[in-house]
Amino acid sequence: MNPPKGAARQHTDTRTSAPVRLEGRDKVTGTARYAAEYAPDGRVYAWPIPATIARGKIVAIDCGQALAEPGAIAVLTHENAPRLGETGDRTLAVLQTPGIAHRGQYVALAVAETLEAARATAAAVRVEYAPERHQVLPRPDHPDSHVLEEADDEAPEGWQRGDVEGAYAAAEIRIDAVYRIPALHNHPMEPHAATALWADGQLVVHDSSQGAGWVRQTLSELFGMDRDRITVVSEHVGGGFGSKGTTRPHAVLAAMAARHVGRPVTLALPRNQLAAVVGYRAATEQRLRIGAAADGRISALAHEVVSYHSTIGDFVEQAAKPARSMYASPHSRTSHRVGPLDVPPPSWMRAPGECSGMFALESAMDELAVACGIDPIELRIRNEPDRDPASGLPFSSRHLVECLREGARRFGWTPGPRRPGSRTEGGLLIGTGVAASTYSADVEPSEAEAHADASGNIRILLNATDIGTGARTILAQIAAEALDVPLDRVRIEIGSSDLPYAPIAGGSTGAASWGWAVHKAATALAAQLADRNIPLSEAGLRMAVNTEADVAARSAEYARRSFGAQFAEVQVDRDTGETRLRRLLGVFAAGRILNARTARSQFVGAMTMGASMALLEHSTMDPAFGDHPERDLASYHVAVSADVPDIQAYWIEEEDPHLNPLGVKGIGEIGIVGTAAAVANAVYDATGVRVRTLPVRVESLLPNLGAR
Amino acid sequence: MDRLSHATAVTLHVNGVPRDLVVDHRTTVLDALREHLDLTGAKKGCDHGQCGACTVLVGGRRMNSCLLLAVAQDGAEITTIEGLSEGGRLHPVQEAFLERDAFQCGYCTPGQICSAVGALEEMASGWPSAVTDPDRATDRDAEIRERMSGNICRCGAYVNIVAAVGDAGRHESPTAAAGRRAGQTAAAGTHAGQAADEPGEASR
């Protein structure tokens, strides 16, 4: 089912005929409401108080002065807060014990009549600690450091095929380099927020979440309630990028506070507290060793990652995993050495694993191309596997080579070995770089309902979440297409746990998982409608479906991933060392594209975040305080308009019959994978300086540029 | 409110309607809009003037409303995102944002749109920006990128935002722009000749 080579069509013009976002009008007029913007009668405000030590315990909390603040209602601490049930997520056991696992962990919550009073009440709470010595910097010799066993099939010595050490030692060309990525913060524009309300034994929470169903499940465990007594609504969500994928402490705190004070409570986290409590991309140190023949054919590839997790969370950035599937290498090894640290818990950030790992791998591939004196695109083509090297299974579709070739053509790539420093414009050094992208194409079971009424209107119901991806719009399109009705006949209801079950918006699985269920429900409804000759009764027709069996019945005989190629052009000022991005271009093979308008935004948006990672984003760990000092948007720089020039995204018209009935792979994450490597490779091409530590900064370049 | 010890009565003219409020002296214009007037279009992204999500027009100029105390704005004319469309008819900038898909999650969008309205006004009035070169023809996209850089969009819709602002600027009727400018002479006149990059304004 491979499409003709080079079948990508031009999709640069945003003015396509694809439908505009269904909720777009609400967003541009300011009427779309987010979690903190619901104001039930009697609603009051909460303000959290973070720990100021990295490890130890609370000795005393003095709330006297705080409760004397005008408007103060209560201060919740581990001494008076409602007791919570157990969940698998220890970050949610808020205000349960005096123990402190990281700086920024919540130790108390102020509740007051107004936002201003809540902040003042919080500021007046006095907490006395008994600090213990903390360890916040990764140490490979840490006694608890080990090779991760949970990283899919990773044995104590790592994941391995063949004899990597022998093959590496025997290789003609050897690359051995260490790449470093700092901690990176998700920082969605809407800080995490929840409005909670208890009434008649029911709990209703408006939560800024990527999955209201997940939040309902954890709240039911924490508060010991049946799920049907809880409603979680996430109708409009101001971005998440993984940080709202799991239940977060703010939702639990809001629900606790609302129960404690007997009134609805809104808790919107202050921006400068997010870095400690909503997860982040853990810093990684990644050693890449590649052994190859003189013609670039890889014989050995080892990707070894050192990182960390928190003492109250097991999440590990599995950066080495993509190296198992990217290139044909008979001898290969990946490992993750991690240990627990007294740091804020790392968690999901857009393309966890792939985003970090592909910076290292695709930089190393560029180094190999230089060492072999061949074109970096040609190098990748020479190492193209005929099946997935990790599993031995055929790819359901791959098309990486097509993406590279199509991208090269559109970008105007100059073939041949790189000639660093060969292109200048006055005092500017100009360079171009390329890198490959990949992300898993997974699917999860989902439910959906489709209703038809007597006048031919369609309602689609499922608890999907639109965090800005355009999910509402594509799901309505899928239904309209299956039922052969105009889009404006379809009303879609998502973002509430009262709706049929659906998995979270995460892992680029939404379009495939929710779309499959909507397609199934709408197709079944269409069949029912076609069988009838009489008009529908008032009640109409309803079809409820579940894709659990369909997903389980999917063939296990294929490896399913999306792929892509990214190209960057940069300029580096020879005198100041400043790097500016000139343009980015990506070509992706990600299955069927459902809406050219919103899909392009997903690709370009993720590439923008990748460019931001390459050149700007930088968080550090303060060893004395045990926290990230870069906690706000003035100290943690993300790209703004002036940093983002021309970014173009294209895609291969890929038809893959082995995915799901829609042929979609999911596109939320792949756009950030490889971007940083493309940029750093372009910097090398411009300057001859190999930057292996992100972000690319003046300090790395200036000493090596040579004065004019 | 009677429990608050430091409060003052003010009138904010919001979207053309006088709104009488007794505000806590700590209350920002942003919180006055969101928490007292139920105008939640202006967003709180950082509360520190670092992200631009709270941008509104005050006296026709764009401002970070999280950096303005309501008590200091007695009598101010404030236009929020809710006041840009008239009787269901979208403002040209809103139309352009829809057509160009210049947003994803929508949280920075009201601030981006208010900022764009202000920026187009500044450009039409001939106010220079940091990238304005008097000896060269105006690079309109570069001007828009520079002037819109006080508004962060973490979804990364900048390419589309710049296109949308460009479209809206082109489509805007010169008479309408001139009319609005004439109505704002008093506010704008005091700043004539200054660069647009000032503290408190939605630019970086």
Boltz contact constraints between the chains, C-beta under 6 A:
constraints:
  - contact:
      token1: [A, 14]
      token2: [B, 100]
      max_distance: 6.0
  - contact:
      token1: [A, 14]
      token2: [B, 101]
      max_distance: 6.0
  - contact:
      token1: [A, 14]
      token2: [B, 160]
      max_distance: 6.0
  - contact:
      token1: [A, 20]
      token2: [B, 98]
      max_distance: 6.0
  - contact:
      token1: [A, 24]
      token2: [B, 98]
      max_distance: 6.0
  - contact:
      token1: [A, 27]
      token2: [B, 103]
      max_distance: 6.0
  - contact:
      token1: [A, 27]
      token2: [B, 106]
      max_distance: 6.0
  - contact:
      token1: [A, 27]
      token2: [B, 109]
      max_distance: 6.0
  - contact:
      token1: [A, 28]
      token2: [B, 94]
      max_distance: 6.0
  - contact:
      token1: [A, 28]
      token2: [B, 97]
      max_distance: 6.0
  - contact:
      token1: [A, 28]
      token2: [B, 98]
      max_distance: 6.0
  - contact:
      token1: [A, 29]
      token2: [B, 85]
      max_distance: 6.0
  - contact:
      token1: [A, 30]
      token2: [B, 41]
      max_distance: 6.0
  - contact:
      token1: [A, 30]
      token2: [B, 81]
      max_distance: 6.0
  - contact:
      token1: [A, 30]
      token2: [B, 82]
      max_distance: 6.0
  - contact:
      token1: [A, 30]
      token2: [B, 110]
      max_distance: 6.0
  - contact:
      token1: [A, 32]
      token2: [B, 106]
      max_distance: 6.0
  - contact:
      token1: [A, 37]
      token2: [B, 40]
      max_distance: 6.0
  - contact:
      token1: [A, 70]
      token2: [B, 3]
      max_distance: 6.0
  - contact:
      token1: [A, 70]
      token2: [B, 4]
      max_distance: 6.0
  - contact:
      token1: [A, 70]
      token2: [B, 5]
      max_distance: 6.0
  - contact:
      token1: [A, 71]
      token2: [B, 3]
      max_distance: 6.0
  - contact:
      token1: [A, 115]
      token2: [B, 31]
      max_distance: 6.0
  - contact:
      token1: [A, 116]
      token2: [B, 24]
      max_distance: 6.0
  - contact:
      token1: [A, 116]
      token2: [B, 26]
      max_distance: 6.0
  - contact:
      token1: [A, 116]
      token2: [B, 27]
      max_distance: 6.0
  - contact:
      token1: [A, 187]
      token2: [B, 154]
      max_distance: 6.0
  - contact:
      token1: [A, 188]
      token2: [B, 154]
      max_distance: 6.0
  - contact:
      token1: [A, 189]
      token2: [B, 45]
      max_distance: 6.0
  - contact:
      token1: [A, 189]
      token2: [B, 53]
      max_distance: 6.0
  - contact:
      token1: [A, 189]
      token2: [B, 107]
      max_distance: 6.0
  - contact:
      token1: [A, 189]
      token2: [B, 108]
      max_distance: 6.0
  - contact:
      token1: [A, 189]
      token2: [B, 154]
      max_distance: 6.0
  - contact:
      token1: [A, 190]
      token2: [B, 107]
      max_distance: 6.0
  - contact:
      token1: [A, 238]
      token2: [B, 105]
      max_distance: 6.0
  - contact:
      token1: [A, 238]
      token2: [B, 107]
      max_distance: 6.0
  - contact:
      token1: [A, 239]
      token2: [B, 105]
      max_distance: 6.0
  - contact:
      token1: [A, 239]
      token2: [B, 154]
      max_distance: 6.0
  - contact:
      token1: [A, 239]
      token2: [B, 155]
      max_distance: 6.0
  - contact:
      token1: [A, 271]
      token2: [B, 46]
      max_distance: 6.0
  - contact:
      token1: [A, 467]
      token2: [B, 105]
      max_distance: 6.0
  - contact:
      token1: [A, 468]
      token2: [B, 104]
      max_distance: 6.0
  - contact:
      token1: [A, 468]
      token2: [B, 105]
      max_distance: 6.0
  - contact:
      token1: [A, 468]
      token2: [B, 155]
      max_distance: 6.0
  - contact:
      token1: [A, 597]
      token2: [B, 101]
      max_distance: 6.0
  - contact:
      token1: [A, 601]
      token2: [B, 101]
      max_distance: 6.0
  - contact:
      token1: [A, 601]
      token2: [B, 104]
      max_distance: 6.0
  - contact:
      token1: [A, 604]
      token2: [B, 159]
      max_distance: 6.0
  - contact:
      token1: [A, 605]
      token2: [B, 155]
      max_distance: 6.0
  - contact:
      token1: [A, 605]
      token2: [B, 156]
      max_distance: 6.0
  - contact:
      token1: [A, 608]
      token2: [B, 156]
      max_distance: 6.0
  - contact:
      token1: [A, 609]
      token2: [B, 156]
      max_distance: 6.0
  - contact:
      token1: [A, 633]
      token2: [B, 46]
      max_distance: 6.0
  - contact:
      token1: [A, 633]
      token2: [B, 50]
      max_distance: 6.0
  - contact:
      token1: [A, 633]
      token2: [B, 51]
      max_distance: 6.0
  - contact:
      token1: [A, 634]
      token2: [B, 50]
      max_distance: 6.0
  - contact:
      token1: [A, 640]
      token2: [B, 149]
      max_distance: 6.0
  - contact:
      token1: [A, 640]
      token2: [B, 152]
      max_distance: 6.0
  - contact:
      token1: [A, 641]
      token2: [B, 145]
      max_distance: 6.0
  - contact:
      token1: [A, 641]
      token2: [B, 148]
      max_distance: 6.0
  - contact:
      token1: [A, 641]
      token2: [B, 149]
      max_distance: 6.0
  - contact:
      token1: [A, 641]
      token2: [B, 158]
      max_distance: 6.0
  - contact:
      token1: [A, 642]
      token2: [B, 145]
      max_distance: 6.0
  - contact:
      token1: [A, 642]
      token2: [B, 146]
      max_distance: 6.0
  - contact:
      token1: [A, 642]
      token2: [B, 149]
      max_distance: 6.0
  - contact:
      token1: [A, 644]
      token2: [B, 158]
      max_distance: 6.0
  - contact:
      token1: [A, 647]
      token2: [B, 159]
      max_distance: 6.0
